[in-house]
Amino acid sequence: MSRHSIPRKTLGIAAILAAPLWAILFLSVPNFGTRLFATAAAVVALMLAWLAGRSLSRRLSGLTAFVDGMLDQNGPRPHLQTGEDEVGELARSLSRMAPRIEELVGRLSTELTRREAVLASMTEAVLAVDAQFNVTFCNQSFIHAVGDHVMAEGVPLIRVVRDPALFRVLKQVIDSGEAIRQRVTLSAREDRSFEAYAAPLANSSSRGAIAILHDVTPQERLERVKRDFIANVSHEFRTPLATIRGYAETLLEGGLEDQENRRKFVEIIQANGVRLNNIAADLLTLSELEAGRPEPEPGPIPVKDAVCGAIHAVEPAARLRGLALHADPIPDVFILGYGIRFEQALLNLLDNAVKFNRENGEVRVDVHAGQDGQIDISIADTGLGIPAEDLSRIFERFYRVDKARSRQVGGTGLGLSIVKHAIEQMNGTIVVESQVGVGSRFTITLPQHAPR
């Protein structure tokens, strides 16, 4: 066996074990020379043991630094000393393993960064919790959904979400270990509905769950609007149809011979037929506006001509009710839009101002061209006014403030909805100000157009 093949650690241990033997020899041999030799041998053995221990400690420290360097990918890699002993074999094994570990750690780091980027950029809210319902991850969409709370890893979920439905879903997932899909409602800002898909966290040392929340509030609102629309249309058609059917049956069962009332019955049938026709026409108009199928190309519209035309159209009805129509001098300005739709919107507003005004009241039309390139058209009346709780809903289809009076004067409940859609189609806005017992003012704002 060569000298280099003997491990230094083995030599050091042998020297340490040999030291007591030389001490026994020193005490048992009476010869002074022999004792001196034994003493010298013991000193040499101790020195060899110290040198071997120091070398072993230095090499182990080098291995420790090398392993620490493997964990720090950006730091410098310390040099690793190898040898022919067991420690050298360990060093060579670590040297062969280091590139593979680096590659694996790099892949995991890249994959983790990619997944976090994907989750953070999702429009759906993403939340991950541990078994104690502490937040381990959440994206910006979830923070916005729960009200822009300050979120950090380890924060208890109860601090930011008070709704028990989400807790029940997460607890069921953690307890059962099975994925769940369920609709939940969060009321941090306003009641918002989410389709929650929750699943247990896989390959984790501790149990947890991750939930993806898809906001279905717009779909629920649309479904509710559709249900309300169908119910309202059915109700609006049912009343005049029932009236027509009732009076037609009356005429067939002998009413035709009733010379005093038969004309009245026919007039009622005709009036309800006209009402049905108006509702159908308004529904078709509203459908075209919502579908975005207006006239082929917008064109310049002289505001003065449109306003004056609408005023002339309602003058007979205003005269019958003793109403005064006032219009300040209208400037010669133009807007870009669809003439028929614009005139229909003005006519609907003026018609409402006449129908829902009080006897001998007043309707005023003002047109003002501002310096910001906007044109304001306001129509004010001295009617009964609109209660504050109804102002936010008057542009809804079939919504009426005074249902009995609206039907009495022949309203379909679609006029203001048509006005709103027509004005928005021309990049304008409409607002309403009203005070009960004083009157209402509707103001249309549209961008001014300079015709060529």
JOHU-V408471 format. One record per pair of residues at least 6 apart in sequence whose C-alpha atoms are under 7 Angstrom apart, sorted by the first residue. I is the first residue (numbers start at 1). GAP is how many residues later the second one is. If there is no record, write none. Layout:
BEGIN
I_GAP / I_GAP
END
This chain:
BEGIN
5_79 / 7_78 / 8_44 / 9_43 / 12_36 / 12_37 / 12_40 / 12_41 / 13_36 / 15_30 / 15_31 / 15_33 / 15_34 / 16_29 / 16_30 / 16_33 / 19_23 / 19_26 / 22_16 / 22_20 / 25_13 / 26_9 / 26_12 / 26_13 / 29_6 / 62_18 / 63_17 / 63_28 / 65_13 / 66_11 / 66_12 / 66_14 / 69_6 / 69_7 / 69_8 / 69_9 / 70_28 / 70_32 / 80_11 / 82_6 / 82_9 / 82_10 / 119_7 / 119_20 / 120_19 / 120_20 / 123_18 / 124_17 / 124_88 / 124_89 / 124_90 / 125_14 / 125_16 / 125_17 / 125_87 / 125_88 / 125_89 / 126_12 / 126_13 / 126_16 / 126_85 / 126_86 / 126_87 / 127_10 / 127_11 / 127_15 / 127_83 / 127_84 / 127_85 / 128_7 / 128_8 / 128_9 / 128_10 / 128_81 / 128_82 / 128_83 / 129_6 / 129_7 / 129_79 / 129_80 / 129_81 / 130_6 / 130_77 / 130_78 / 130_79 / 131_43 / 131_76 / 131_77 / 133_23 / 133_24 / 134_20 / 134_21 / 134_22 / 134_23 / 135_18 / 135_19 / 135_20 / 135_21 / 135_22 / 136_17 / 136_18 / 137_16 / 143_6 / 146_14 / 146_15 / 146_42 / 147_41 / 147_42 / 149_11 / 163_23 / 165_19 / 166_18 / 170_28 / 170_39 / 173_6 / 173_7 / 173_25 / 173_26 / 173_27 / 173_36 / 174_26 / 174_33 / 174_34 / 174_35 / 177_23 / 178_21 / 178_22 / 179_19 / 179_20 / 179_21 / 180_17 / 180_18 / 180_19 / 181_15 / 181_16 / 181_17 / 182_13 / 182_14 / 182_15 / 183_10 / 183_11 / 183_12 / 183_13 / 184_9 / 184_10 / 184_11 / 184_12 / 185_6 / 185_7 / 185_8 / 185_9 / 186_6 / 186_7 / 192_25 / 193_22 / 193_23 / 193_24 / 194_19 / 194_20 / 194_21 / 194_22 / 194_23 / 195_18 / 195_19 / 195_20 / 195_21 / 196_15 / 196_16 / 196_17 / 196_18 / 197_14 / 197_15 / 197_16 / 198_11 / 198_12 / 198_13 / 198_14 / 199_10 / 199_11 / 199_12 / 200_8 / 200_9 / 200_10 / 201_6 / 201_7 / 201_8 / 201_9 / 232_166 / 237_39 / 240_32 / 240_36 / 244_25 / 244_28 / 247_18 / 247_22 / 255_7 / 256_6 / 275_135 / 279_133 / 282_132 / 286_132 / 288_6 / 289_132 / 289_133 / 290_131 / 295_43 / 298_38 / 298_39 / 298_40 / 299_37 / 299_38 / 299_39 / 300_34 / 300_35 / 300_36 / 300_37 / 300_149 / 300_151 / 301_33 / 301_34 / 301_35 / 301_36 / 301_38 / 302_30 / 302_31 / 302_32 / 302_33 / 303_30 / 303_31 / 303_32 / 304_26 / 304_27 / 304_28 / 306_37 / 307_39 / 310_33 / 310_36 / 310_37 / 314_37 / 318_36 / 321_38 / 321_39 / 322_37 / 322_38 / 323_36 / 323_37 / 323_38 / 323_39 / 324_37 / 324_38 / 324_39 / 325_37 / 325_38 / 325_39 / 326_37 / 326_38 / 326_39 / 327_37 / 327_38 / 327_39 / 328_37 / 328_38 / 330_37 / 334_114 / 334_115 / 334_116 / 335_112 / 335_113 / 335_114 / 336_113 / 337_89 / 341_81 / 342_80 / 345_74 / 345_77 / 348_67 / 353_10 / 353_28 / 355_54 / 356_27 / 357_24 / 357_25 / 357_26 / 357_27 / 358_24 / 358_25 / 361_21 / 362_19 / 362_20 / 363_17 / 363_18 / 363_19 / 364_15 / 364_16 / 364_17 / 365_13 / 365_14 / 365_15 / 366_11 / 366_12 / 366_13 / 367_9 / 367_10 / 367_11 / 368_7 / 368_8 / 368_9 / 369_6 / 369_7 / 373_74 / 373_75 / 374_71 / 374_72 / 374_73 / 374_74 / 375_70 / 375_71 / 375_72 / 375_73 / 376_67 / 376_68 / 376_69 / 376_70 / 377_66 / 377_67 / 377_68 / 378_63 / 378_64 / 378_65 / 378_66 / 379_62 / 379_63 / 379_64 / 380_60 / 380_61 / 380_62 / 381_58 / 381_59 / 381_60 / 382_56 / 382_57 / 382_58 / 383_54 / 383_55 / 383_56 / 383_57 / 384_52 / 384_53 / 384_54 / 384_55 / 385_49 / 385_50 / 385_51 / 385_52 / 385_53 / 385_54 / 385_55 / 386_48 / 386_49 / 386_50 / 387_48 / 387_49 / 390_11 / 393_6 / 394_6 / 395_21 / 395_22 / 395_25 / 396_21 / 397_16 / 397_17 / 397_20 / 398_14 / 398_15 / 398_16 / 399_14 / 400_6 / 400_13 / 420_10 / 423_6 / 427_19 / 428_17 / 428_18 / 428_19 / 429_15 / 429_16 / 429_17 / 430_12 / 430_13 / 430_14 / 430_15 / 431_11 / 431_12 / 431_13 / 432_9 / 432_10 / 432_11 / 433_7 / 433_8 / 433_9 / 434_6 / 434_7
END
